[in-house]
Structure formats: structure tokens, C-alpha cells
Amino acid sequence: MKRHLISTADLTRDDALLILDTAEEMAQVSTRAVKKLPTLRGRTVVNLFFEDSTRTRTSFEVAEKRLSADVINFSAKGSSVSKGETLKDTALTLQAMGADAVVIRHGASGAPQRLAESDWLHGSVVNAGDGTHEHPTQALLDAFTMRRHLNPGLGRDLAGRRITIVGDVLHSRVARSNVRLLHTLGADVTLVAPPTLVPFGIETWPCAVSYDLDAVLPKSDAVMMLRVQRERMNAAYFPTQREYSLRYGLDAKRAATLPDHAIVMHPGPMVRGMEIASEIADSARSTIVEQVANGVSIRMAVLYLLLGGSQPALSPARPTEEHSK
């Protein structure tokens, strides 16, 4: 593993499989009576969130505490940031506090990269979502969930699996991270969206593009519905919610055309009735709640690999040569 996790584009196939396999080990911790490992005892991890978040922030905090790290939650609201403090000054403050890692979510694309490339911090930087750029741990937990259902087993990838990502691709950092990671893992990715929600330059992405959801679903092993991010929209990208739902929403009729083994995913939070029907979100083929649980395992794996070491996470320590004599 490199020192930071900023983008899924930085991960090789071996890097990605190492994280997924380590997460399988971490998932075992959740089945224990005491859900704790001493791995990061004495290490300090700061959750630096400049945007509102529930799932991601809570997931990271649970992961950090299960690894026995000291956790500091820093919210921009009510902090010196609201008084005009810069990212640099905030980072220097965290460095003075002895932060070993900073998990950052920021509204500006590139902020985590700027933090990682600067000399403001000496610890690791983990991107928890920046603007419309990337969200690497979300893509990793999505790939982890897909592998468990479509090609289970340590060391296995998603070669030949057909993944369909549907919705607001233009504003989605989840879509960008997933396309890159799934391509690295060998999957065939198709993006489906209204033309107005397809990013400029998408022809350079390692994926196919379609505007016809009904044509793609019967060939999909997994379909991921994206949230329509109205808070990032400064124009009308589609006529009405009803029109969007009719063309790009996943209802029972559309879900019935999926192969029997196919799974339905959503990074959350969902807009039920528009992006996805409640009966599909709550159906047996839905992995939405499972994705949340897998997020803790993935984030434990990432923090362990960045701060802990490269030995198997749950294996007992090997005796030294001197002790074995």
C-alpha cells in the first residue's frame, strides 16, 4: 500500500485484492463477542469532515475504534473553519496534535490530494469523498460486496462480470471511483444516465455508455442505482421526478428482467420511489444494508494497511528466531 488513499486510480489489481482480502479478515471481527483489535493502539486518527455525512463518517469512526485507535472527530461547522481558517492552518493544527492519519471529506475536488502532497501533515491521508471527484472507500466496499455475491473467495477479482451503474453520473464521485476500480478488477462497466447527466469526456473512461436502461438490465450481474444529487445541481437536468423515474428508476417490472443471480445496489441515501422502488430496495436481491456493514470492514482494512502493517491482520504474531530456540 502507498502512504495515502486518494483515488482508486492509484490502486493496482494487487493493491485492490490486498484490501479486499484483508477486509475479509476484518469482517470476522464483527462476529466476535468483543469487536476489538489492538492493531492501532496508540495511533491517532482524525475525521476531518467539511461536508455533512452520516454513513461514511460513522463507518470510519466505528472502523477506527474497532482497531483501538484514538479518534478525533473534527467538523467544519462550529469550528475555526467557519471563522475563516484555511485548510493549511487546520492541517498544521492537526499535525501539532500528532495525527497519524486524517480521513477527509471536502466539497472541493482535489482537497485531499492537496493535503497529501503538502508538507503540512506527516501522516496518511484517506479521501472520504471530495467534490465530484472520487470516493475510493465506497468503491472498495461496493467491489467487496460484488465479489462476495458474484465470485466469492480470497484472491479473486471480478473478471467478466457485467456491472451497470445508473443515474446521476455527472455529479457522482461514487461512479468515478467505481468505474476505475471495477475496470482494474476486470469487470465490464456500463453507465446509464440521461444525456444531461453524462460528464464531458466520458469517452476516455474505461466503460460503455447507454441511455436505454431496459436494454442493459437483462445482461447485468449487478446494477447500482445512484442518488440524484440535487444539492449540486444549478440547472434543470431532467423535466420532472416522474419523468426521471419512468426512464431511469428501478421498479419491480424492470427488476424482473434482471438475471436471477443479479444483485441491486445503492450507495445511499436513497430517494425511494424515484431512483428505486421500496419493494426493490427491501427485496432479497438488494445488498444496500449489507454495503453499510461491509463499509466498516473495508475501512478497517484500509486503515490497517496504511498504519498497521502488511502481515495478516488476525494471525498471531510469529515468534522471533531468538525466542524459538
Residue pairs with C-beta under 8 A, 6 or more apart in sequence:
1 15
1 18
1 19
1 305
1 306
1 310
2 10
2 15
3 116
3 124
3 306
4 112
4 116
4 124
4 125
4 126
4 127
4 306
5 124
5 125
5 126
5 127
5 136
5 137
5 302
5 306
6 112
6 113
6 116
6 125
6 127
6 134
6 136
7 113
7 127
7 133
7 134
7 136
7 177
7 180
8 16
8 134
8 136
8 139
8 140
8 177
8 178
8 180
8 181
8 184
9 134
9 180
11 19
11 136
11 181
11 184
12 184
13 157
13 184
13 185
13 186
16 140
16 143
16 157
16 181
16 184
16 185
17 155
17 156
17 157
17 185
18 305
19 140
19 298
19 301
19 302
19 305
20 140
20 143
20 144
20 147
20 298
20 301
21 154
21 155
22 301
22 304
22 305
22 312
22 313
23 140
23 144
23 294
23 297
23 298
23 300
23 301
24 154
24 297
25 301
25 312
25 313
25 314
26 66
26 296
26 297
26 298
26 300
26 301
26 304
26 313
26 314
27 294
27 297
28 314
29 35
29 36
29 37
29 66
29 300
29 314
30 293
30 296
30 297
35 66
36 65
36 66
36 68
37 66
37 67
37 68
37 300
37 313
37 314
38 68
39 67
39 68
39 304
39 308
39 313
40 64
40 67
40 68
40 69
40 303
40 304
40 307
40 308
41 68
41 69
42 70
43 69
43 70
43 100
43 101
43 307
44 69
44 70
44 71
44 72
44 97
44 98
44 99
44 100
44 101
45 64
45 69
45 70
45 71
45 72
45 99
45 100
45 101
45 102
45 103
45 303
45 307
46 71
46 72
46 73
46 74
46 94
46 97
46 99
46 101
46 102
46 103
47 57
47 60
47 61
47 64
47 71
47 72
47 73
47 74
47 103
47 128
48 74
48 90
48 94
48 102
48 103
48 104
48 105
49 57
49 73
49 74
49 75
49 76
49 104
49 105
49 128
50 76
50 81
50 104
50 105
50 106
50 107
50 111
51 76
51 105
51 106
51 107
51 129
53 105
53 128
53 129
54 269
55 268
55 269
55 292
55 295
56 105
56 128
56 129
56 135
56 137
56 138
56 295
57 73
57 105
57 128
59 292
59 295
59 296
59 299
60 103
60 126
60 128
60 137
60 299
61 71
61 73
62 296
63 296
63 297
63 299
63 300
63 303
64 71
64 299
64 303
65 71
66 296
66 300
67 300
67 303
67 304
67 308
69 100
69 303
69 307
72 94
72 97
72 99
74 90
74 94
76 82
79 85
79 90
80 89
80 90
81 90
87 106
87 111
87 114
87 115
88 118
88 120
91 102
91 115
91 118
91 120
91 121
92 120
94 102
94 121
95 120
95 121
95 122
95 123
99 121
99 123
100 123
100 124
100 307
101 123
101 124
101 125
101 126
101 303
101 306
101 307
102 115
102 121
102 123
102 124
102 125
102 126
103 126
103 128
104 111
104 112
104 115
104 125
104 126
104 127
104 128
104 130
105 128
105 129
105 130
106 112
106 129
106 130
106 131
107 130
107 131
108 130
108 131
109 130
109 131
109 132
109 133
110 130
110 131
110 133
111 130
111 131
112 125
112 126
112 127
112 130
113 127
113 130
115 121
115 125
116 125
124 306
124 307
126 137
126 302
126 303
126 306
127 134
127 135
127 136
127 137
128 135
128 137
129 135
129 138
129 173
130 173
131 173
132 170
132 171
132 172
132 173
132 176
132 232
133 173
133 176
134 173
134 176
134 177
135 173
135 174
135 177
136 177
136 181
137 295
137 298
137 299
137 302
138 173
138 174
138 177
138 178
138 267
138 295
139 174
139 177
139 178
139 180
139 181
139 182
140 181
140 298
140 302
141 291
141 294
141 295
141 297
141 298
141 299
142 174
142 178
142 224
142 265
142 267
142 291
143 158
143 178
143 181
143 182
143 185
144 294
144 297
144 298
145 263
145 265
145 287
145 290
145 291
145 294
146 158
146 161
146 163
146 182
146 187
146 221
146 222
146 263
146 265
147 156
147 157
147 158
148 294
149 222
149 261
149 263
149 287
150 158
150 161
150 221
150 222
150 261
150 263
151 157
151 158
151 159
151 161
157 185
157 186
158 182
158 185
158 186
158 187
159 185
159 186
159 187
160 186
160 187
160 188
161 186
161 187
161 188
161 221
161 222
162 187
162 188
162 190
162 219
162 220
162 221
162 222
163 178
163 182
163 187
163 188
163 189
163 190
163 220
163 221
163 222
163 223
163 224
164 189
164 190
164 191
164 192
164 216
164 217
164 220
164 222
164 223
164 224
165 175
165 178
165 179
165 189
165 190
165 191
165 192
165 223
165 224
165 226
166 191
166 192
166 193
166 213
166 223
166 224
166 225
166 226
166 248
166 250
167 192
167 193
167 197
167 225
167 226
167 227
167 228
167 248
167 275
168 193
168 197
168 226
168 227
168 228
168 229
168 237
169 175
169 191
169 193
169 197
169 198
169 199
169 202
169 226
170 193
170 196
170 197
170 198
170 199
170 237
171 197
171 229
171 232
171 233
172 226
172 227
172 229
174 226
174 267
175 191
175 226
178 189
178 224
179 189
179 191
179 205
179 206
179 207
180 206
182 189
183 189
183 206
183 207
188 208
189 206
189 207
189 208
190 207
190 208
190 209
190 210
190 216
190 220
191 198
191 202
191 205
191 207
191 208
191 209
191 210
192 209
192 210
192 211
192 212
192 213
192 216
192 248
193 209
193 211
193 248
194 211
194 237
194 238
194 244
194 247
194 248
195 211
196 237
196 238
197 237
197 238
198 209
202 209
203 209
210 216
213 247
213 248
213 254
214 254
214 257
217 223
217 254
217 257
217 258
218 257
218 258
218 259
220 258
220 259
220 262
221 259
221 261
221 262
221 263
222 262
222 263
222 264
222 265
223 250
223 258
223 262
223 263
223 264
223 265
224 265
224 266
224 267
225 250
225 264
225 265
225 266
225 270
225 275
225 276
226 266
226 267
226 275
227 266
227 267
227 268
227 269
227 270
227 271
227 275
228 244
228 271
228 274
228 275
238 244
241 274
244 274
245 251
245 273
245 274
245 275
248 275
249 273
249 274
249 275
249 276
249 277
250 264
250 275
250 276
250 277
250 280
251 277
251 280
252 277
252 279
252 280
255 264
255 277
255 280
255 283
255 285
258 264
258 285
262 285
263 285
263 286
263 287
264 276
264 280
264 281
264 283
264 285
264 286
264 287
264 288
265 286
265 287
265 288
265 291
266 275
266 276
266 281
266 286
266 288
266 291
267 291
268 288
268 291
268 292
270 276
270 281
270 288
272 278
272 281
280 286
281 288
301 313
304 313
311 317
